[in-house]
């Protein structure tokens, strides 16, 4: 086994992912459609569920013992390089 393959599976340090994952394009598009009144919150929830299942399956396939839902159901801000907005205060 090449050293790079061995290190990618067993790096000499411990790292954990916490928090948001990048949102898939199909989820961002559905959020935009909701903002434009072209879909419903229920339809967005279905799409978010699909994105979460895919994110969890990908993490499990990598062998992660703890997984995150990627925070895909949360409303997010343009200031953190995504395409949603917070509701007005």
C-alpha positions in Angstrom: 0.0 0.0 0.0 1.3 3.4 -0.9 2.1 5.8 1.9 -0.4 8.4 0.6 -3.2 5.8 0.7 -2.2 4.7 4.2 -2.1 8.3 5.5 -5.5 9.2 4.0 -7.1 6.3 5.9 -5.0 6.7 9.1 -3.6 10.2 9.3 -1.1 10.9 12.1 -3.6 13.3 13.7 -7.2 13.3 14.8 -9.7 15.5 13.0 -13.5 15.7 13.3 -15.9 17.5 11.1 -18.4 19.7 13.0 -21.1 21.9 11.6 -22.2 22.7 8.1 -21.4 20.8 4.9 -21.5 22.4 1.5 -25.1 22.3 0.2 -25.7 20.5 -3.0 -26.8 22.5 -6.0 -30.2 20.8 -6.1 -30.9 22.0 -2.5 -29.7 25.5 -3.3 -32.0 25.7 -6.3 -35.0 24.5 -4.3 -34.3 27.2 -1.6 -34.1 29.8 -4.4 -37.4 28.5 -5.8 -39.0 28.9 -2.4 -37.7 32.5 -2.1 -39.3 33.2 -5.5 -42.6 31.6 -4.6 -42.1 28.8 -7.1 -42.3 25.9 -4.6 -43.6 25.2 -1.1 -41.9 24.7 2.2 -43.1 21.1 2.2 -41.4 20.5 -1.1 -38.2 22.1 0.2 -38.4 19.8 3.2 -38.6 16.7 1.0 -35.5 17.9 -1.0 -33.6 18.7 2.2 -34.4 15.2 3.5 -32.9 13.7 0.3 -29.8 15.9 0.6 -29.4 14.9 4.3 -29.7 11.2 3.4 -27.0 11.6 0.8 -24.7 13.4 3.1 -25.1 10.8 5.9 -24.6 7.9 3.4 -21.4 9.6 2.1 -20.0 10.1 5.6 -20.8 6.5 6.6 -19.2 5.2 3.4 -16.0 7.1 4.5 -16.1 5.2 7.8 -17.1 8.1 10.0 -18.4 7.0 13.4 -20.3 10.2 14.0 -22.1 12.0 11.2 -23.7 15.4 10.7 -26.8 16.3 8.8 -24.8 19.1 7.3 -27.2 21.7 8.8 -29.1 21.5 5.5 -32.5 22.4 7.0 -31.2 25.7 8.5 -31.7 29.1 6.8 -28.2 30.4 6.0 -26.6 33.7 5.3 -25.1 35.1 2.1 -22.2 36.3 4.3 -21.0 32.8 4.8 -20.8 32.1 1.0 -24.1 30.4 0.5 -27.3 31.5 -1.1 -29.9 32.0 1.6 -30.9 34.9 3.9 -31.9 35.2 7.5 -35.4 36.5 8.1 -35.6 40.2 9.2 -35.3 40.8 12.9 
